Amino acid sequence: MSLLELEIARDAHPVDVIEQVAYSNDWSFERTGDDEIAMSVAGSWTDYHVSFSWMEDCEALHLACAFDIKAGETRITEMMRLLSLINEQLLMGHFDYWQQEGAIMFRQSLLLAGGAEPTNRQVEVLLSCALDACETYFQAFQFVVWSGITAREALDSVLFETVGHA
């Protein structure tokens, strides 16, 4: 018997914990199944479609935060370059492009191996980090798709820091 085949008893289903956090923070959500919950979060630039999924086989809570962006065929390659440049900047999580849906998606997982339970704070930080990453880089994706600039130019335009006061 492999160690991965051991059954772990949990006090609560990890998605139940997310539902409790969403309820206590007055977030609108929809429980789409036993192992998934979805919500929509308004950002500064767009609305983000967030889903948490429990992946029993690897004991991970997966977060996907997507936003719609339609890139023409001529801009897909440059958008992929941008994804690569952005992912080099990230300590945790990563961006993907789902071509069928035309969506950029930030993905990250919280490993809960051995029966670990997610805390309210972990769920809040997981969501906060995803939204911060999406908010930080959303305009770079827009610049590549709509302005026709290079991935490097788009990334540089969103990562500059202002100094002083106006």
TORSE-883816 format. One record per residue: residue in one letter; x, y, z of N, C-alpha, C in turn. Coordinates in steps of 0.05 Angstrom, whole numbers, padded with zeros to 5 digits, always signed. Example, Ala and Ser with C-alpha at 12.3 -4.5 7.8 and 13.67 -1.06 7.14 Angstrom:
<sites>
A+00264-00114+00156+00246-00090+00156+00264-00066+00156 S+00257-00045+00142+00273-00021+00143+00258+00001+00157 
</sites>
This chain:
<sites>
M+00017-00024+00000+00000+00000+00000+00018+00025+00000 S+00013+00043-00018+00028+00067-00019+00017+00087+00001 L+00033+00106+00009+00024+00126+00028+00001+00143+00017 L+00001+00147-00009-00020+00163-00021-00048+00150-00020 E-00049+00125-00014-00075+00111-00013-00088+00112+00014 L-00075+00124+00034-00087+00126+00061-00110+00145+00061 E-00131+00138+00074-00155+00155+00077-00150+00174+00100 I-00154+00199+00096-00150+00219+00117-00178+00230+00125 A-00183+00230+00150-00208+00241+00160-00205+00271+00164 R-00223+00286+00154-00222+00315+00157-00246+00324+00174 D-00241+00345+00190-00263+00356+00206-00284+00369+00189 A-00275+00383+00168-00294+00396+00149-00283+00394+00121 H-00301+00394+00102-00293+00394+00074-00280+00422+00069 P-00257+00422+00055-00243+00448+00050-00261+00469+00035 V-00279+00460+00018-00296+00479+00004-00317+00490+00024 D-00325+00475+00044-00343+00485+00065-00330+00509+00079 V-00304+00507+00084-00290+00529+00097-00290+00554+00080 I-00286+00550+00054-00288+00573+00035-00316+00585+00035 E-00336+00568+00036-00363+00578+00037-00368+00595+00062 Q-00358+00585+00085-00361+00600+00110-00347+00627+00108 V-00323+00628+00097-00308+00653+00094-00322+00672+00075 A-00333+00661+00053-00348+00678+00034-00372+00690+00047 Y-00386+00674+00062-00411+00683+00076-00404+00704+00097 S-00383+00699+00113-00376+00719+00134-00365+00745+00122 N-00354+00745+00098-00344+00769+00085-00365+00781+00066 D-00389+00770+00066-00411+00779+00049-00404+00779+00020 W-00389+00759+00011-00383+00755-00017-00405+00739-00030 S-00414+00746-00053-00434+00729-00067-00419+00705-00079 F-00432+00682-00076-00419+00657-00086-00440+00638-00094 E-00431+00617-00109-00449+00596-00117-00434+00570-00113 R-00445+00552-00098-00434+00525-00094-00442+00508-00118 T-00423+00504-00136-00429+00490-00161-00427+00459-00159 G-00418+00450-00136-00416+00421-00131-00404+00417-00104 D-00401+00392-00095-00389+00386-00069-00361+00397-00067 D-00346+00395-00090-00318+00402-00090-00311+00429-00103 E-00331+00445-00108-00326+00471-00122-00344+00493-00113 I-00333+00517-00112-00349+00541-00105-00339+00563-00124 A-00357+00579-00134-00350+00600-00153-00361+00627-00142 M-00346+00648-00149-00355+00675-00142-00345+00695-00163 S-00358+00718-00163-00349+00739-00181-00340+00762-00163 V-00317+00773-00170-00306+00795-00154-00300+00818-00172 A-00310+00842-00165-00305+00866-00180-00277+00877-00174 G-00262+00881-00195-00236+00893-00192-00236+00922-00202 S-00213+00934-00202-00211+00962-00212-00214+00963-00243 W-00205+00942-00256-00204+00942-00285-00225+00924-00298 T-00234+00903-00284-00253+00884-00295-00264+00867-00273 D-00284+00851-00279-00294+00831-00260-00278+00805-00263 Y-00272+00793-00240-00257+00769-00240-00275+00745-00232 H-00272+00724-00247-00288+00699-00242-00270+00680-00226 V-00277+00676-00201-00260+00660-00183-00273+00634-00177 S-00258+00613-00178-00268+00587-00169-00247+00573-00152 F-00257+00560-00131-00241+00543-00114-00250+00515-00118 S-00231+00497-00123-00238+00469-00127-00221+00452-00108 W-00234+00432-00096-00219+00413-00079-00211+00390-00096 M-00185+00384-00096-00174+00362-00112-00165+00340-00093 E-00183+00322-00088-00179+00301-00067-00154+00284-00073 D-00149+00278-00098-00127+00260-00104-00100+00270-00097 C-00096+00297-00097-00071+00308-00088-00074+00326-00064 E-00097+00325-00051-00103+00340-00026-00095+00370-00030 A-00106+00382-00050-00099+00410-00056-00125+00425-00061 L-00125+00449-00051-00147+00468-00057-00137+00486-00079 H-00149+00484-00102-00141+00499-00126-00158+00524-00129 L-00144+00546-00134-00158+00571-00139-00152+00579-00168 A-00173+00586-00183-00171+00597-00210-00185+00623-00211 C-00171+00644-00220-00182+00671-00222-00179+00680-00251 A-00202+00682-00265-00201+00687-00293-00213+00714-00300 F-00205+00724-00323-00218+00748-00335-00218+00744-00365 D-00238+00755-00377-00241+00753-00406-00223+00773-00420 I-00210+00763-00440-00194+00780-00457-00192+00766-00484 K-00202+00779-00505-00202+00767-00531-00179+00777-00547 A-00160+00760-00553-00137+00768-00569-00140+00756-00597 G-00135+00773-00617-00136+00764-00644-00112+00745-00649 E-00114+00730-00670-00093+00710-00677-00066+00723-00679 T-00065+00748-00688-00039+00761-00692-00026+00769-00666 R-00041+00769-00644-00030+00778-00618-00026+00755-00598 I-00034+00731-00605-00031+00708-00587-00002+00703-00580 T+00016+00703-00599+00044+00698-00593+00056+00719-00574 E+00049+00744-00578+00059+00765-00560+00047+00762-00533 M+00022+00754-00531+00009+00749-00505+00023+00726-00490 M+00031+00706-00505+00045+00683-00492+00072+00693-00482 R+00085+00710-00497+00110+00722-00487+00106+00737-00461 L+00084+00752-00460+00077+00767-00436+00072+00749-00413 L+00057+00727-00417+00052+00708-00396+00078+00698-00384 S+00097+00691-00402+00123+00681-00393+00138+00702-00376 L+00138+00727-00386+00152+00749-00371+00139+00754-00344 I+00113+00753-00343+00098+00757-00318+00104+00734-00298 N+00102+00710-00308+00107+00687-00291+00135+00686-00279 E+00154+00698-00293+00181+00700-00281+00181+00719-00257 Q+00162+00737-00255+00161+00756-00233+00147+00745-00208 L+00131+00724-00212+00114+00715-00190+00128+00695-00172 L+00125+00698-00147+00136+00680-00127+00118+00655-00124 M+00092+00660-00125+00072+00638-00122+00050+00642-00143 G+00039+00620-00152+00019+00620-00172+00030+00626-00200 H+00013+00625-00220+00021+00630-00247-00003+00637-00264 F+00002+00650-00287-00019+00657-00306-00018+00636-00329 D-00042+00630-00339-00046+00613-00363-00065+00627-00382 Y-00064+00619-00407-00083+00629-00426-00099+00605-00436 W-00126+00606-00433-00144+00585-00442-00155+00594-00469 Q-00144+00585-00490-00151+00594-00517-00180+00589-00524 Q-00191+00566-00516-00219+00560-00523-00239+00581-00512 E-00234+00591-00488-00251+00610-00476-00241+00639-00479 G-00217+00642-00489-00206+00669-00492-00202+00682-00465 A-00193+00666-00445-00191+00676-00418-00162+00674-00408 I-00154+00695-00394-00129+00694-00378-00137+00684-00351 M-00121+00666-00340-00128+00654-00314-00103+00654-00296 F-00107+00663-00272-00086+00661-00251-00093+00636-00235 R-00073+00619-00231-00078+00594-00216-00058+00591-00194 Q-00068+00580-00172-00051+00574-00149-00065+00552-00132 S-00049+00537-00118-00061+00516-00101-00050+00518-00073 L-00067+00510-00054-00059+00507-00026-00058+00478-00020 L-00034+00467-00014-00031+00439-00008-00040+00434+00020 L-00057+00414+00024-00068+00407+00050-00063+00377+00056 A-00040+00367+00049-00033+00339+00052-00033+00330+00081 G-00041+00306+00086-00040+00294+00112-00063+00303+00130 G-00084+00313+00117-00108+00320+00133-00108+00349+00143 A-00089+00365+00134-00088+00393+00143-00114+00407+00135 E-00123+00425+00151-00147+00440+00147-00141+00468+00138 P-00155+00479+00118-00150+00507+00111-00161+00526+00132 T-00147+00547+00138-00157+00567+00157-00171+00590+00142 N-00187+00605+00155-00200+00628+00143-00179+00647+00132 R-00158+00651+00147-00137+00670+00138-00123+00660+00113 Q-00118+00634+00111-00105+00623+00087-00123+00627+00062 V-00149+00623+00065-00167+00627+00043-00168+00656+00035 E-00169+00674+00054-00170+00703+00048-00144+00712+00034 V-00121+00702+00044-00095+00709+00032-00093+00697+00004 L-00101+00673+00000-00100+00660-00026-00116+00676-00046 L-00140+00684-00039-00157+00701-00057-00145+00728-00061 S-00135+00741-00039-00123+00767-00041-00099+00767-00060 C-00082+00747-00057-00058+00746-00074-00066+00742-00104 A-00086+00726-00109-00095+00722-00137-00106+00748-00148 L-00122+00762-00133-00134+00787-00142-00112+00809-00146 D-00093+00810-00128-00071+00829-00130-00055+00824-00156 A-00049+00799-00162-00034+00792-00186-00050+00800-00211 C-00076+00794-00211-00093+00801-00234-00095+00831-00237 E-00099+00845-00216-00100+00875-00217-00074+00887-00226 T-00052+00876-00218-00025+00886-00225-00020+00883-00255 Y-00027+00861-00266-00020+00855-00294-00042+00857-00314 F-00067+00863-00306-00089+00865-00325-00083+00884-00348 Q-00074+00908-00341-00069+00928-00361-00047+00920-00381 A-00027+00904-00372-00007+00895-00390-00019+00877-00412 F-00038+00860-00403-00052+00843-00423-00068+00860-00442 Q-00081+00880-00432-00097+00898-00449-00079+00913-00469 F-00055+00922-00459-00037+00936-00477-00028+00918-00500 V-00021+00893-00494-00012+00875-00515-00035+00870-00535 V-00059+00865-00525-00081+00858-00542-00091+00882-00558 W-00095+00905-00545-00108+00928-00558-00089+00949-00569 S-00065+00952-00557-00047+00973-00566-00026+00964-00585 G-00023+00938-00587-00004+00927-00606+00025+00930-00598 I+00030+00936-00572+00058+00939-00563+00070+00911-00556 T+00096+00910-00552+00109+00885-00546+00103+00877-00517 A+00108+00852-00511+00104+00842-00484+00122+00857-00464 R+00147+00861-00471+00166+00875-00453+00156+00904-00448 E+00148+00918-00469+00138+00945-00465+00113+00946-00447 A+00095+00927-00451+00071+00925-00435+00078+00920-00406 L+00096+00901-00401+00103+00895-00373+00117+00919-00360 D+00136+00931-00375+00150+00954-00364+00130+00977-00357 S+00109+00980-00372+00090+01002-00368+00073+00998-00343 V+00070+00973-00334+00053+00969-00310+00070+00964-00285 L+00096+00961-00288+00113+00955-00265+00129+00980-00255 F+00126+01002-00269+00142+01025-00260+00130+01035-00233 E+00148+01047-00216+00139+01057-00191+00142+01087-00191 T+00122+01101-00182+00123+01130-00180+00138+01138-00155 V+00151+01161-00156+00167+01171-00134+00158+01200-00129 G+00154+01207-00104+00146+01234-00096+00116+01238-00096 H+00109+01263-00094+00081+01270-00092+00074+01291-00113 A+00050+01290-00123+00042+01310-00144+00030+01334-00130 
</sites>
